[in-house]
């Protein structure tokens, strides 16, 4: 069966949005709105898989919404909403908890990384996070999922869940006229020069909201001084930049900064090195500061303006939730019929 092409992606309201979230995900959402039906979700239910202060959660939910709009997403063209307003996410996640296998979840590297040696103390929600993510995507029968590299494994698990649901319930799906498959197998869209932006302090660690060092990341709301300071202090090595991409391979910090420059400028790493090959980091970092301030400054300023108007932000979320819920309700009705739940 051919599925209508539709894009879904989510961002957790768990703290300061950073350059990794922007380059790996949100900046990729923007051009997609011209070509697809897009649904962009502030995934507040995912956020509470680790402790969130309630007042802070409300604030960061509005901030992520503001970031979507400030980066160029049109709330009329796209559906923008927060996950917890559409109860079907939790309902479908339960069905998927019963479809997914424990062995599949045990392989999820993000759970292992986030819990480390303290696994016994992690929430059950963090463990089944990928089932909820599959529900987020498949509730809208989305076909494309723009994400950073770190989320690839979870999108692949969503495909496995969709496939197993389609197989397990095949006779019921067919008898209801849905053809061979009720759910599409969603494709991760992982594109560009910065699909995995690394920490500015350690080129082997992902740039992350939860890193205790603010110098490890550039926040979307950082002002020009903060951006400049963080880039100037970013870890590098003593060698000048290489002339070719191959020369970046053993140099993770250099590779990261060149990748960030390339992504912000919309060019390839090779083109960056054509211009800066042989240059010292002091020269390259100055150019990167100028570029980052020029690209991120207006976004940060717009975000700060938008969060001053929570009434507007909440209206966007309410409107988006209503539109999302209409699609989600249809899917959930069909899922209940397919599974054999009685509906009145
Ligand atoms: N460093 C990154 N480089 C590229 N893409 C990234 N993303 C996150 N970090 C990077 C992408 O941003 C989207 C939203 O991420 P999220 O907030 O839902 O979850 P996350 O991946 O857990 O983000 P963080 O910053 O690492 O948060 P914490 O520290 O709370 O775990 C996703 O598409 C993600 O791939």
Boltz pocket constraint, residues with backbone or C-beta under 6 A from the ligand:
constraints:
  - pocket:
      binder: B
      contacts: [[A, 10], [A, 11], [A, 12], [A, 13], [A, 14], [A, 16], [A, 19], [A, 20], [A, 21], [A, 22], [A, 23], [A, 24], [A, 25], [A, 26], [A, 146], [A, 147], [A, 148], [A, 149], [A, 150], [A, 151], [A, 194], [A, 195], [A, 196], [A, 197], [A, 198], [A, 206], [A, 207], [A, 208], [A, 209], [A, 210], [A, 211]]
      max_distance: 6.0
